[in-house]
Amino acid sequence: YQRRVRGALQVKTKQGEWIDANPIPGAFVMNIGDMFKLWSNGTYSSTPHRVINRAERFRISIPFFYEPNFEAMITPHPMFGEPKFTPIRYGDFLLSKVNSN
C-alpha cells in the first residue's frame, strides 16, 4: 500500500532514467529480487528503485524478504521454456552478491 504521494517511489528504466511509479488505489507494490530472473528463465528482472520522501511527515516502509534455503538449487522453472541459465546453489549466489557490494 502506498500513500497518495506522487513521485515518492521511482524505478530506473533500462535507459538509466528515473521515473515515478505513482500509487494506484488499492494496489500493492512488489519488487522482485535478482534470483527471480533465473527462476523465471529471464522473463522477469528486478528493477533498481528508490524512495524519496515528498510528504510533510515521516515515511514508514516495511520491506519483507523471502529467500530460499542456503543449500537450495535454483533452476529455471519449466513453465518458462528451455533453460537459458545454469542452475546455481542459492548460497553461492547470495555470497557472490554480498561479496560484490
C-alpha positions in Angstrom: 0.0 0.0 0.0 1.3 3.5 -0.9 0.1 6.8 0.3 -1.2 9.0 -2.4 2.1 11.0 -2.7 3.1 11.2 -6.3 6.8 10.8 -7.2 7.8 9.1 -3.9 8.6 5.7 -5.4 10.8 5.8 -8.5 12.1 3.0 -10.7 15.1 3.1 -13.1 14.5 2.3 -16.7 16.8 0.3 -18.9 17.9 3.6 -20.4 19.0 4.8 -16.9 16.3 7.3 -16.4 14.4 7.5 -13.0 10.7 7.6 -13.5 7.8 7.9 -11.0 5.9 4.8 -10.0 2.8 6.6 -8.7 0.4 5.0 -6.4 -2.6 3.0 -7.8 -5.5 3.0 -5.4 -5.9 -0.5 -3.8 -2.7 -1.9 -5.3 0.4 -3.3 -3.6 3.9 -2.7 -4.8 6.1 -5.8 -5.1 9.7 -5.6 -6.0 11.2 -8.9 -7.1 14.7 -9.9 -6.4 17.6 -10.9 -8.7 17.1 -14.6 -8.1 13.6 -14.4 -9.7 15.3 -13.7 -13.1 16.9 -17.1 -13.0 13.8 -18.8 -11.7 11.7 -17.2 -14.4 14.3 -18.0 -17.1 14.8 -14.3 -17.8 11.1 -13.4 -18.1 11.2 -11.1 -15.1 14.0 -8.9 -13.8 14.5 -6.9 -10.6 14.2 -3.2 -11.1 16.5 -0.7 -9.4 14.3 1.5 -7.3 14.4 4.3 -4.7 12.1 6.2 -2.4 12.0 9.9 -2.0 10.1 11.3 1.0 8.0 14.0 -0.5 5.4 14.1 2.3 5.4 16.6 5.1 5.7 13.8 7.7 7.9 10.8 8.2 7.5 7.8 5.9 7.3 4.2 7.0 8.5 1.4 4.7 8.0 -2.2 5.7 10.1 -4.5 3.5 9.7 -8.2 3.6 12.3 -10.5 2.2 11.8 -14.2 1.5 14.8 -16.2 0.4 15.4 -19.9 -0.4 17.3 -22.2 1.8 21.1 -21.6 1.5 21.6 -25.1 0.1 18.7 -24.9 -2.4 19.5 -25.5 -6.1 17.8 -22.8 -8.1 16.9 -23.7 -11.7 14.7 -22.1 -14.3 11.1 -23.2 -13.9 10.0 -25.5 -16.7 6.9 -23.4 -17.4 9.3 -20.7 -18.9 10.6 -22.9 -21.6 14.1 -24.2 -22.5 16.5 -23.2 -19.7 18.7 -20.2 -20.6 20.5 -20.2 -17.2 22.7 -22.7 -15.4 21.3 -23.9 -12.1 23.1 -22.4 -9.0 23.1 -23.2 -5.3 21.3 -20.2 -3.7 24.1 -19.8 -1.1 26.7 -19.4 -3.8 24.6 -16.7 -5.5 24.0 -14.9 -2.2 27.7 -14.9 -1.2 28.6 -13.6 -4.7 26.1 -10.8 -4.4 27.2 -9.8 -0.9 30.9 -10.0 -1.7 30.4 -7.8 -4.8 28.9 -4.9 -2.8 
